[in-house]
Amino acid sequence: LMVGVNGTGKTTTVGKLARVLVAAERTVVLGAADTFRAAAADQLATWGSRVGVDTVRSDRDGADPAAVAFDAVKTGIEQEVDVVIIDTAGRLQNKKGLMDELGKVRRVAEKGLHGDQVAEVLLVIDATTGQNGMQQARVFSEAVDITGIVLTKLDGTAKGGIVVNVQRELGVPVKMVGLGEGMDDLTPFDAYGFVDALLEG
């Protein structure tokens, strides 16, 4: 499950993660559960076709995101894929509404897993947002149990301080970082390399 505010590069990150998994010879299905942003499902489907994986989406705008998540899990089980990645909406106008929706998406996805738990809930944060990114992190970690962080737009170590702050605040690891705009710029986070780069800077 991928969560985060709209504009952080969440949908793109889902596509790039699918590419990483396919390159590692894992099979993948994508779920377009951001049903409130009309372009989100199209964007995700474009990524899906680019990397050669199926995208499960609703045929109407404003569909129930949890239903799409359930269908994606069901399709993943039917196709016996290794990983189902579900993209979610990130509107922050109403904190309670967002929490309720994300909680429901997770619960319904787990129903499709027949009692198994969602393995990962990754929070996507734009590294350039600074303190605002921390606020987003708090809101999302209250809404769903975050298991890890993906930092996007971390194309310079000057913005890297947010890594330390997020880790301290949420107590969950930074798992991946996006280092630019290219298809292959999503990489596992290397704490030692990151610290070395900070100290060199």
Steps between C-alpha positions, in 0.01 A plus 500: 500500500650836397378808686594868494380847406418571136799659328770301681557274201303209647351361178833534319669324793253210471596466133872516574465245781319268260792540258751413778298188591462386138875544450545271803277244324201552728148504357287806581145637474423870557179631662378850413316585824550877461157531342452871576775632273388418147853494359638268771361174357610595147847587627526170689371299201764670281770392747351150507516459124850651494634239744279218375259447791120511532324796663165445673282811489138605515325600180346804669638803684425524871460123546554352846880481547466199733310308231782564252756385762296180557479434124876555464574248777249253349665536158844456656390178670334368182815574297721365781721809491770572757403861579189719478575874531201724576516874431272708726362853507681765700256783556567670834200735518334290767735306725229278648353420157844405372571276799164327464550443128855365529400279792214360294724439195739304718227297674326412173830407331571267794156342458610409150814346649280267711637611835857572396626849569612763252876441499610863459347845535751739346467875553627706208643839603646772279843570654481866393198577722697520826285565807181461298614149412531423870144617559379275217694209649326545836152512345554189291663303778189567711276385213672170424786303649791615286769233454747708303574826319579575137667839453460653155692790340805430715735599220741685729621444856408857601139383542604182674446615858133404472612133493625528858192694615251257346679201645508655848139613485340183363743233610477322165777454243555695182483213251544664161604833354420664169805681367360668189247481218624190315322164492785332684571757771319321785759321712515333841606743771860445608547659844879467497537653154256776596695594814828493308354736238370735771838511675684560172259789429 
